[in-house]
Amino acid sequence: PPPPPPPPPPQAFTELQAKVIDTQQKVKLADIQIEQLSKTKKHAHLTDTEVMMLVDETRMYEGVGRMFILQSKGVIHNQLLEKQRIAEEKIKELEQKKSYLERSVKEAEDNIREMLMARRAQ
């Protein structure tokens, strides 16, 4: 039978471990961002629901920095819809990024496992 492959250098093992830890942290960060965006989206939806129950002549003000600007119900409604749409897009992007990172973690863990098996086989 052919001789077993040479043992992997410890540096490669250490680099893989560091990659796994770094990638897991990125996954956690993506989770936090997704949660924040979900809250933003829900808040905009609830606000919009309340706004739409008001009569069209209701005076509505948009907070801009330290001042408030008189806006029509339609403008406020469109801004809230846009806020929800943007949050939804960002959530989708983050979920794709997160699934890529999770696959990356799994591959790195599999590589570490293979290295350990190769070491034990000697």
C-alpha positions as CSV (number, residue, x, y, z in Angstrom):
1,P,0.0,0.0,0.0
2,P,1.2,3.6,-0.6
3,P,2.7,5.3,2.4
4,P,0.3,7.6,4.3
5,P,0.5,11.3,3.4
6,P,2.9,13.4,5.5
7,P,1.4,15.0,8.6
8,P,0.1,18.5,8.0
9,P,2.2,21.3,9.4
10,P,1.0,22.7,12.7
11,Q,0.7,26.1,11.1
12,A,-2.0,24.9,8.7
13,F,-4.0,23.5,11.6
14,T,-3.7,26.7,13.6
15,E,-4.8,28.8,10.6
16,L,-7.8,26.6,10.0
17,Q,-8.8,26.9,13.7
18,A,-8.4,30.7,13.5
19,K,-10.6,30.7,10.3
20,V,-13.3,28.7,12.0
21,I,-13.4,31.0,15.0
22,D,-13.4,34.1,12.8
23,T,-16.1,32.8,10.6
24,Q,-18.3,31.7,13.5
25,Q,-18.0,35.3,14.9
26,K,-19.1,36.6,11.5
27,V,-22.2,34.3,11.6
28,K,-23.1,35.6,15.1
29,L,-22.7,39.2,13.8
30,A,-25.0,38.4,10.8
31,D,-27.6,37.0,13.2
32,I,-27.5,40.2,15.3
33,Q,-27.9,42.4,12.2
34,I,-30.8,40.2,10.9
35,E,-32.5,40.6,14.3
36,Q,-32.1,44.4,14.3
37,L,-33.4,44.7,10.7
38,S,-36.4,42.5,11.6
39,K,-37.2,44.8,14.5
40,T,-36.8,47.9,12.2
41,K,-39.1,46.3,9.6
42,K,-41.7,45.3,12.2
43,H,-41.6,48.8,13.7
44,A,-42.1,50.4,10.3
45,H,-45.0,48.0,9.6
46,L,-46.7,48.7,12.9
47,T,-46.3,52.5,12.5
48,D,-47.7,52.3,8.9
49,T,-50.7,50.3,10.2
50,E,-51.4,53.1,12.7
51,V,-50.8,55.9,10.2
52,M,-53.2,54.3,7.6
53,M,-56.1,54.3,10.2
54,L,-55.9,58.1,10.5
55,V,-58.0,60.4,8.4
56,D,-56.2,61.9,5.4
57,E,-56.3,65.4,6.7
58,T,-54.4,64.5,9.9
59,R,-51.3,66.7,10.3
60,M,-48.2,64.4,10.4
61,Y,-44.7,65.4,11.1
62,E,-41.5,63.6,10.2
63,G,-38.6,63.9,12.6
64,V,-35.5,65.2,10.7
65,G,-32.5,65.7,13.0
66,R,-33.7,68.1,15.7
67,M,-36.7,69.4,13.8
68,F,-40.0,68.2,12.5
69,I,-41.3,68.7,9.0
70,L,-45.0,68.6,8.1
71,Q,-45.6,65.8,5.6
72,S,-48.7,64.3,4.0
73,K,-50.1,60.9,5.0
74,G,-49.1,59.6,1.5
75,V,-45.5,60.7,1.9
76,I,-45.2,59.1,5.4
77,H,-46.9,55.9,4.1
78,N,-44.4,55.6,1.2
79,Q,-41.4,56.3,3.5
80,L,-42.5,53.5,5.8
81,L,-43.1,51.1,2.9
82,E,-39.6,51.9,1.6
83,K,-38.1,51.4,5.0
84,Q,-39.7,47.9,5.2
85,R,-38.5,47.0,1.6
86,I,-34.9,48.1,2.3
87,A,-34.9,46.1,5.6
88,E,-36.2,43.0,3.8
89,E,-33.6,43.3,1.1
90,K,-30.8,43.6,3.6
91,I,-32.2,40.6,5.6
92,K,-32.1,38.5,2.4
93,E,-28.5,39.6,1.7
94,L,-27.4,38.8,5.3
95,E,-29.1,35.4,5.2
96,Q,-27.3,34.5,2.0
97,K,-24.0,35.7,3.5
98,K,-24.7,33.7,6.7
99,S,-25.4,30.5,4.8
100,Y,-22.2,30.9,2.9
101,L,-20.3,31.5,6.1
102,E,-21.9,28.4,7.7
103,R,-20.8,26.3,4.7
104,S,-17.3,27.8,5.1
105,V,-17.2,26.8,8.8
106,K,-18.3,23.3,8.0
107,E,-15.6,22.9,5.3
108,A,-12.9,24.2,7.7
109,E,-14.1,21.9,10.5
110,D,-14.1,18.9,8.1
111,N,-10.5,19.8,7.0
112,I,-9.4,20.0,10.7
113,R,-11.1,16.5,11.3
114,E,-9.2,15.1,8.3
115,M,-5.9,16.5,9.6
116,L,-6.5,14.9,13.0
117,M,-7.4,11.6,11.4
118,A,-4.2,11.7,9.3
119,R,-2.1,12.4,12.4
120,R,-3.8,9.5,14.3
121,A,-3.2,7.2,11.4
122,Q,0.5,7.5,11.7
